[in-house]
Amino acid sequence: MAEGLRKLVGAESGRLLQEKLESWYRDYETNSCDQNLNRCCEIIQLNSEIQGQLFTILNETSREGGHYAGVETIKTRPLPWLGTCFSCATSGRLFETNLSLAQDSIEKDRQLRELASNQAFQLQKLQEELTSTHLQLDHIEEDLKTSHAQEKDALRKLARLNDYERQIQILRDEISILDAQKSVLQSRLARSRSPSPRHRASRSPGSFPLRSCSPGQARRKNASRRACLVARFGDIYAQERLDAETLLRTYISDVEMVQRIIYIAAVESFRAAKMAYRQFKIRVRETLSLGHSGPESLEDTVLDYIVRHEDLYDVQASVNEVIRSMNISPKISLPPEIDFIVISSLIRELCRVAFSMQTLVPPLDIAFGTDGELFSETKYRHSFGSDFTAALVAYHVWPALMENDVVIVKGEAVTKRGALWSRRSRSRSRSTSPLLSHHVSQSHSPSPVRSGSPSKWAY
């Protein structure tokens, strides 16, 4: 603004205008009409140039004041004066044009200021959002790094835990062997100290190896242990089974497939636990037979030992065997993103109960069942969604618990019409698939248990 005012003062336009006015005034009476008009036009033109420079200085001055500075002064001073002066007919079109241009210039300048202000505000807001986004991304990156480190640490701990479990199992086996050897040595030492066979025969029951209580304890407590195991079997059906079903239904929408998976898990758990029990019993019998003597039979001694040392049962090995068998079963399948290990807690509890049930006299077992069999009211309850008029079992939901071919806990099954026909159709569809049959034959061939008695565990 100071530069424009300096140029206006330096041009001496105001002094020149004053001189022209005085000259015209002196010669006005002697001039002709055309000469006076020419003088007036020259003065108007010079005045217009001065006005243009003044309006330019006015615009620059108003911009230097900020967004709203000088608005009231312009409204109260130049605008009313310009409106009254240029509304007269004698003012001419040039002044009206200058007024309009000045007003348009002021309005456009105001709009430009507002637009610049809005853009500056939006730019500041975007910068703040960008800064916030960068901070969030940095935080997420830190969380991901922390999670990755925690995952690696958890994997290392899991590997160490697996090593510890294997070492513990090895130590348990060694302790069992040492315990048996110690018992044999104690038995031999007791016999060597006895003065006569009659004295050895009159020993108290407490001197027998591996027995901290009276003989036949497992048989005498058989009824109470049986009641507890039957109740536990019912609890697994009511709690762990439903938990596993709820978990599987988050991945599988087919209810029938979910129920088939749980039923096959129960059947395979009993099969694996019974096989583990037979192997464990053989090892115990071989060890205890070396130094067994006394009124109690070797079978009762073995049974008492197994009951007192059920913690030596390698339940994890049975769980792994069950999962392996389920992976090669042609009747069930899982989405690729999960594995049967998701229901390992159910399998583990079933294996433990099944192993303990083998120590009862007589042992408890689950009923044999196959798709398409005749529905038995004594063995099964109708499951939800069953056709109560159908005579055949479409598939099983839970096995029945048996004792010497007598049902003591009913199972659960789904009955539908045409169950036998649908079973045959599924069998034909599986047999016509060379890829599936090749996979099943290869998967089943390494398993001596399945090849040894295939009809026993059909389901």
C-alpha positions as CSV (number, residue, x, y, z in Angstrom):
1,M,0.0,0.0,0.0
2,A,2.8,2.4,0.9
3,E,4.4,1.8,-2.6
4,G,1.2,2.7,-4.4
5,L,0.7,5.8,-2.4
6,R,4.3,6.9,-3.0
7,K,3.8,6.5,-6.7
8,L,0.6,8.5,-6.6
9,V,2.3,11.3,-4.7
10,G,5.3,11.2,-7.0
11,A,3.2,11.5,-10.2
12,E,1.8,14.8,-8.8
13,S,-1.5,14.0,-10.4
14,G,-3.4,15.9,-7.8
15,R,-1.3,19.1,-8.4
16,L,-1.8,18.7,-12.2
17,L,-5.5,18.4,-11.7
18,Q,-5.6,21.5,-9.6
19,E,-3.6,23.5,-12.3
20,K,-5.9,22.3,-15.0
21,L,-8.9,23.4,-13.0
22,E,-7.5,26.8,-12.4
23,S,-6.5,27.3,-16.0
24,W,-9.9,26.2,-17.2
25,Y,-11.5,28.6,-14.7
26,R,-9.5,31.6,-16.1
27,D,-10.2,30.8,-19.7
28,Y,-13.8,29.6,-19.3
29,E,-15.4,32.9,-20.5
30,T,-13.2,33.3,-23.5
31,N,-13.3,29.7,-24.6
32,S,-15.8,28.3,-27.0
33,C,-18.3,25.6,-26.1
34,D,-16.2,22.9,-27.7
35,Q,-13.1,24.1,-25.9
36,N,-14.8,24.0,-22.5
37,L,-16.1,20.5,-23.2
38,N,-12.6,19.3,-24.2
39,R,-11.1,20.9,-21.0
40,C,-13.9,19.2,-18.9
41,C,-13.2,15.8,-20.5
42,E,-9.5,16.1,-19.8
43,I,-10.1,16.9,-16.2
44,I,-12.6,14.0,-15.9
45,Q,-10.1,11.6,-17.5
46,L,-7.3,12.8,-15.1
47,N,-9.7,12.5,-12.2
48,S,-10.6,8.9,-13.3
49,E,-7.0,7.9,-13.3
50,I,-6.5,9.3,-9.8
51,Q,-9.7,7.5,-8.7
52,G,-8.5,4.2,-10.1
53,Q,-5.2,4.5,-8.3
54,L,-7.0,5.4,-5.1
55,F,-9.3,2.4,-5.4
56,T,-6.3,0.2,-5.9
57,I,-4.8,1.6,-2.7
58,L,-8.1,1.1,-0.9
59,N,-8.2,-2.6,-1.9
60,E,-4.6,-3.2,-0.9
61,T,-5.2,-1.4,2.4
62,S,-8.3,-3.5,3.2
63,R,-6.4,-6.8,2.4
64,E,-3.7,-5.8,4.8
65,G,-6.2,-5.5,7.6
66,G,-7.2,-9.2,7.6
67,H,-10.5,-11.0,6.8
68,Y,-13.0,-8.5,8.3
69,A,-10.9,-5.4,9.1
70,G,-12.2,-2.2,7.6
71,V,-15.6,-3.6,6.6
72,E,-17.5,-1.2,8.7
73,T,-15.5,1.8,7.5
74,I,-16.1,0.9,3.8
75,K,-19.8,0.4,4.5
76,T,-20.2,3.8,6.3
77,R,-17.9,6.0,4.3
78,P,-17.2,5.2,0.6
79,L,-20.3,3.1,-0.3
80,P,-23.0,5.7,0.7
81,W,-21.0,8.5,-0.8
82,L,-20.4,6.6,-4.0
83,G,-24.1,5.6,-4.1
84,T,-25.3,9.3,-3.8
85,C,-22.7,10.8,-6.1
86,F,-23.0,8.4,-8.9
87,S,-26.7,8.1,-8.8
88,C,-27.0,11.5,-10.5
89,A,-27.4,11.7,-14.2
90,T,-24.6,14.3,-14.4
91,S,-22.0,11.8,-12.9
92,G,-21.8,9.8,-16.1
93,R,-21.5,6.1,-16.9
94,L,-17.8,6.0,-16.0
95,F,-18.4,6.5,-12.3
96,E,-21.1,3.9,-12.2
97,T,-18.8,1.4,-13.8
98,N,-16.0,2.2,-11.3
99,L,-18.5,1.8,-8.4
100,S,-19.7,-1.6,-9.7
101,L,-16.1,-2.7,-10.3
102,A,-15.1,-1.6,-6.8
103,Q,-18.0,-3.5,-5.2
104,D,-17.3,-6.6,-7.3
105,S,-13.7,-6.4,-6.4
106,I,-14.5,-6.1,-2.7
107,E,-17.0,-9.0,-2.9
108,K,-14.6,-11.3,-4.8
109,D,-11.8,-10.4,-2.4
110,R,-14.1,-11.4,0.5
111,Q,-15.0,-14.7,-1.2
112,L,-11.3,-15.4,-1.9
113,R,-10.5,-14.8,1.7
114,E,-13.3,-17.1,2.9
115,L,-12.2,-19.8,0.4
116,A,-8.6,-19.5,1.5
117,S,-9.6,-19.7,5.1
118,N,-11.7,-22.8,4.5
119,Q,-9.0,-24.4,2.6
120,A,-6.5,-23.7,5.3
121,F,-8.8,-25.1,7.9
122,Q,-9.4,-28.3,5.8
123,L,-5.7,-28.6,5.2
124,Q,-5.0,-28.3,8.9
125,K,-7.7,-30.9,9.7
126,L,-6.3,-33.3,7.1
127,Q,-2.8,-32.9,8.5
128,E,-4.1,-33.7,12.0
129,E,-5.9,-36.8,10.7
130,L,-2.8,-37.8,8.8
131,T,-0.7,-37.4,12.0
132,S,-3.3,-39.4,14.0
133,T,-3.3,-42.2,11.3
134,H,0.5,-42.4,11.4
135,L,0.4,-42.7,15.2
136,Q,-2.3,-45.5,15.0
137,L,-0.2,-47.3,12.3
138,D,2.9,-47.0,14.5
139,H,0.9,-48.4,17.5
140,I,-0.5,-51.3,15.4
141,E,3.0,-52.1,14.1
142,E,4.2,-52.2,17.7
143,D,1.3,-54.5,18.7
144,L,2.1,-56.8,15.8
145,K,5.7,-56.9,16.7
146,T,4.7,-57.7,20.3
147,S,2.2,-60.3,19.2
148,H,4.8,-61.9,16.9
149,A,7.3,-62.1,19.7
150,Q,4.7,-63.5,22.1
151,E,3.8,-66.1,19.5
152,K,7.4,-67.2,19.1
153,D,7.8,-67.3,22.9
154,A,4.6,-69.4,23.2
155,L,5.8,-71.8,20.5
156,R,9.1,-72.2,22.3
157,K,7.4,-72.8,25.6
158,L,5.1,-75.3,23.9
159,A,8.0,-77.2,22.5
160,R,9.7,-77.2,25.9
161,L,6.4,-78.4,27.4
162,N,6.2,-81.3,25.0
163,D,9.8,-82.2,25.8
164,Y,9.0,-82.0,29.5
165,E,5.9,-84.2,29.0
166,R,8.0,-86.8,27.2
167,Q,10.6,-86.8,29.8
168,I,8.0,-87.1,32.6
169,Q,6.5,-90.1,30.8
170,I,9.9,-91.7,30.4
171,L,10.6,-91.0,34.1
172,R,7.2,-92.5,35.1
173,D,7.9,-95.6,33.1
174,E,11.4,-95.9,34.7
175,I,9.8,-95.4,38.2
176,S,7.3,-98.1,37.4
177,I,10.0,-100.5,36.4
178,L,12.2,-99.6,39.4
179,D,9.1,-99.9,41.7
180,A,8.4,-103.4,40.3
181,Q,12.1,-104.4,40.6
182,K,12.2,-103.1,44.2
183,S,9.1,-105.1,45.0
184,V,10.7,-108.2,43.6
185,L,13.9,-107.6,45.6
186,Q,11.8,-107.0,48.8
187,S,9.9,-110.2,48.2
188,R,13.1,-112.2,47.7
189,L,14.6,-110.6,50.8
190,A,11.5,-111.3,52.9
191,R,11.5,-115.0,51.8
192,S,15.2,-115.3,52.6
193,R,14.7,-114.0,56.1
194,S,11.7,-116.3,56.8
195,P,12.8,-119.3,58.9
196,S,10.4,-121.7,57.3
197,P,7.8,-122.0,54.6
198,R,5.2,-122.2,57.3
199,H,6.3,-118.8,58.6
200,R,6.3,-117.4,55.1
201,A,2.8,-118.6,54.7
202,S,1.7,-116.8,57.9
203,R,2.9,-113.4,56.8
204,S,0.5,-110.5,57.2
205,P,-1.1,-109.1,54.0
206,G,0.8,-105.8,54.5
207,S,4.1,-107.5,53.6
208,F,3.1,-108.2,50.0
209,P,4.8,-106.1,47.4
210,L,3.2,-103.1,45.7
211,R,0.3,-103.2,48.1
212,S,-0.4,-100.6,50.7
213,C,-3.8,-102.0,51.7
214,S,-5.5,-105.3,52.1
215,P,-5.8,-107.7,49.1
216,G,-8.5,-107.3,46.6
217,Q,-9.1,-103.6,47.3
218,A,-10.0,-102.9,43.6
219,R,-12.7,-105.6,43.7
220,R,-14.1,-104.5,47.0
221,K,-14.4,-100.9,45.8
222,N,-15.6,-102.0,42.4
223,A,-19.3,-100.9,43.0
224,S,-18.4,-97.4,44.2
225,R,-15.9,-96.9,41.3
226,R,-18.5,-98.2,38.9
227,A,-21.1,-95.7,40.1
228,C,-18.6,-92.8,39.8
229,L,-17.5,-93.8,36.3
230,V,-21.1,-94.2,35.1
231,A,-21.9,-90.7,36.5
232,R,-18.8,-89.3,34.8
233,F,-19.8,-90.8,31.5
234,G,-23.2,-89.0,31.9
235,D,-21.4,-85.8,32.7
236,I,-19.3,-86.0,29.6
237,Y,-22.4,-86.4,27.5
238,A,-24.1,-83.4,29.2
239,Q,-21.2,-81.0,29.3
240,E,-18.0,-81.8,27.3
241,R,-20.1,-83.2,24.4
242,L,-22.2,-80.0,24.1
243,D,-19.0,-77.9,24.4
244,A,-17.4,-79.8,21.6
245,E,-20.6,-79.6,19.5
246,T,-20.8,-75.8,20.0
247,L,-17.1,-75.4,19.1
248,L,-17.5,-77.5,15.9
249,R,-20.6,-75.7,14.8
250,T,-18.6,-72.5,14.6
251,Y,-16.7,-74.1,11.7
252,I,-19.3,-76.6,10.3
253,S,-22.9,-75.7,9.4
254,D,-23.9,-79.3,8.9
255,V,-25.4,-80.6,12.2
256,E,-25.3,-84.2,11.1
257,M,-21.5,-84.0,10.3
258,V,-20.9,-82.4,13.7
259,Q,-22.8,-85.2,15.5
260,R,-21.1,-87.9,13.5
261,I,-17.6,-86.4,14.4
262,I,-18.5,-86.5,18.1
263,Y,-19.8,-90.1,18.0
264,I,-16.8,-91.4,16.1
265,A,-14.6,-89.6,18.6
266,A,-16.3,-91.4,21.4
267,V,-16.0,-94.8,19.6
268,E,-12.3,-94.3,18.8
269,S,-11.6,-93.1,22.3
270,F,-12.9,-96.3,23.8
271,R,-11.0,-98.4,21.2
272,A,-7.7,-96.6,21.9
273,A,-8.2,-96.7,25.7
274,K,-8.9,-100.4,25.7
275,M,-5.9,-101.1,23.5
276,A,-3.7,-99.0,25.8
277,Y,-5.1,-100.8,28.9
278,R,-4.3,-104.3,27.4
279,Q,-0.7,-103.2,26.7
280,F,-0.3,-101.7,30.1
281,K,-1.8,-104.7,31.8
282,I,0.6,-107.0,29.9
283,R,3.6,-105.0,31.0
284,V,2.5,-105.0,34.6
285,R,1.7,-108.7,34.6
286,E,5.2,-109.5,33.2
287,T,6.9,-107.4,35.8
288,L,4.8,-108.6,38.9
289,S,4.9,-112.2,37.9
290,L,8.7,-112.3,38.7
291,G,8.2,-112.0,42.4
292,H,4.5,-112.7,43.0
293,S,3.6,-114.9,46.0
294,G,0.7,-115.0,48.5
295,P,-2.9,-115.8,48.8
296,E,-4.0,-113.2,46.4
297,S,-4.1,-114.1,42.7
298,L,-1.7,-112.5,40.2
299,E,-4.7,-111.1,38.3
300,D,-6.0,-109.4,41.4
301,T,-2.5,-108.0,42.2
302,V,-2.2,-106.7,38.7
303,L,-5.6,-105.1,38.9
304,D,-4.9,-103.4,42.2
305,Y,-1.6,-102.1,40.8
306,I,-3.3,-100.6,37.7
307,V,-6.0,-99.0,39.8
308,R,-3.5,-97.4,42.1
309,H,-1.3,-96.3,39.3
310,E,-3.8,-95.0,36.7
311,D,-1.7,-91.8,36.5
312,L,0.9,-93.8,34.5
313,Y,-1.6,-94.1,31.7
314,D,-0.3,-92.2,28.7
315,V,-3.5,-90.5,27.8
316,Q,-1.9,-88.2,25.3
317,A,-0.8,-91.1,23.2
318,S,-4.4,-92.4,23.1
319,V,-5.6,-88.9,22.1
320,N,-3.1,-88.9,19.2
321,E,-4.2,-92.3,18.1
322,V,-7.8,-91.2,18.1
323,I,-7.1,-88.1,16.1
324,R,-5.1,-90.2,13.6
325,S,-8.0,-92.7,13.2
326,M,-10.5,-89.8,12.7
327,N,-8.3,-88.2,10.1
328,I,-8.5,-91.4,7.9
329,S,-12.2,-92.0,8.6
330,P,-14.2,-91.8,5.3
331,K,-17.4,-90.8,7.1
332,I,-16.3,-87.5,8.5
333,S,-14.4,-84.4,7.3
334,L,-13.4,-81.0,8.5
335,P,-12.7,-77.6,6.8
336,P,-9.1,-77.2,5.9
337,E,-8.5,-74.4,8.4
338,I,-9.1,-76.6,11.5
339,D,-8.1,-80.1,12.8
340,F,-9.7,-82.7,15.1
341,I,-7.4,-81.4,17.8
342,V,-10.0,-78.7,18.6
343,I,-12.0,-81.4,20.4
344,S,-9.0,-83.0,22.1
345,S,-10.4,-82.1,25.6
346,L,-13.5,-84.2,24.9
347,I,-11.3,-87.1,23.5
348,R,-9.0,-86.9,26.5
349,E,-11.8,-87.2,29.0
350,L,-13.4,-90.1,27.1
351,C,-10.0,-91.9,27.0
352,R,-9.6,-91.5,30.8
353,V,-13.1,-92.8,31.6
354,A,-12.8,-95.6,29.1
355,F,-9.4,-96.7,30.6
356,S,-10.8,-96.6,34.1
357,M,-13.8,-98.6,33.0
358,Q,-11.6,-101.5,32.0
359,T,-10.4,-101.9,35.6
360,L,-14.0,-102.7,36.7
361,V,-15.2,-106.3,37.2
362,P,-16.8,-106.8,34.8
363,P,-15.5,-104.0,32.6
364,L,-17.8,-101.5,30.9
365,D,-17.9,-100.8,27.2
366,I,-19.9,-99.0,24.6
367,A,-22.5,-100.7,22.4
368,F,-21.7,-101.6,18.8
369,G,-23.6,-99.5,16.3
370,T,-23.8,-99.1,12.6
371,D,-25.8,-96.8,10.3
372,G,-29.0,-98.4,9.0
373,E,-29.4,-100.8,11.9
374,L,-32.8,-101.4,13.5
375,F,-33.6,-98.8,16.2
376,S,-33.7,-100.3,19.7
377,E,-35.7,-98.6,22.4
378,T,-33.6,-100.3,25.0
379,K,-30.3,-99.0,23.6
380,Y,-31.1,-95.5,22.3
381,R,-33.2,-92.4,22.7
382,H,-34.6,-90.6,19.7
383,S,-32.5,-87.5,19.0
384,F,-34.0,-84.1,18.0
385,G,-35.1,-84.1,14.4
386,S,-35.8,-87.8,14.3
387,D,-38.7,-89.4,12.4
388,F,-40.3,-91.4,15.2
389,T,-42.2,-93.5,12.7
390,A,-38.9,-94.6,11.1
391,A,-37.5,-98.0,12.1
392,L,-33.9,-97.6,11.0
393,V,-31.1,-95.6,12.5
394,A,-29.7,-92.9,10.1
395,Y,-26.7,-92.1,12.3
396,H,-25.7,-92.2,15.9
397,V,-25.2,-89.2,18.2
398,W,-23.9,-90.9,21.4
399,P,-23.1,-94.5,22.1
400,A,-24.9,-96.6,24.7
401,L,-22.9,-97.9,27.8
402,M,-23.0,-101.7,28.3
403,E,-22.1,-104.2,31.0
404,N,-22.1,-107.8,29.8
405,D,-24.4,-107.0,26.9
406,V,-26.8,-105.2,29.3
407,V,-27.6,-101.5,28.6
408,I,-26.9,-99.4,31.7
409,V,-26.9,-95.9,30.0
410,K,-28.9,-95.3,26.9
411,G,-27.3,-93.7,23.8
412,E,-28.8,-91.3,21.3
413,A,-29.6,-91.9,17.6
414,V,-31.3,-90.2,14.7
415,T,-34.0,-92.2,12.9
416,K,-35.1,-91.3,9.4
417,R,-37.0,-93.0,6.6
418,G,-34.8,-94.4,3.9
419,A,-31.8,-94.5,6.1
420,L,-30.6,-97.8,4.7
421,W,-31.0,-96.7,1.2
422,S,-29.1,-93.4,1.8
423,R,-26.3,-95.4,3.5
424,R,-26.0,-97.7,0.5
425,S,-26.0,-94.7,-1.8
426,R,-23.1,-93.1,0.1
427,S,-21.2,-96.4,0.1
428,R,-21.6,-96.7,-3.7
429,S,-20.5,-93.0,-4.2
430,R,-17.4,-93.6,-2.1
431,S,-16.6,-96.9,-3.8
432,T,-16.8,-95.3,-7.3
433,S,-14.2,-92.6,-6.3
434,P,-10.7,-94.1,-7.1
435,L,-9.0,-91.2,-5.4
436,L,-10.9,-91.7,-2.1
437,S,-10.7,-95.4,-2.1
438,H,-7.0,-95.3,-2.8
439,H,-6.5,-92.8,0.1
440,V,-8.6,-94.9,2.5
441,S,-6.9,-98.1,1.6
442,Q,-3.5,-96.5,2.0
443,S,-4.5,-94.8,5.3
444,H,-6.0,-98.0,6.8
445,S,-3.3,-100.4,5.9
446,P,-0.7,-99.3,8.6
447,S,-3.2,-99.8,11.4
448,P,-3.1,-103.4,12.8
449,V,-6.1,-102.7,15.0
450,R,-8.4,-101.7,12.2
451,S,-7.2,-104.5,9.9
452,G,-7.4,-107.0,12.7
453,S,-11.1,-106.5,13.5
454,P,-12.7,-104.2,11.0
455,S,-16.3,-105.3,11.8
456,K,-16.0,-104.6,15.5
457,W,-15.6,-100.9,15.1
458,A,-17.9,-100.1,12.2
459,Y,-19.9,-97.0,12.8
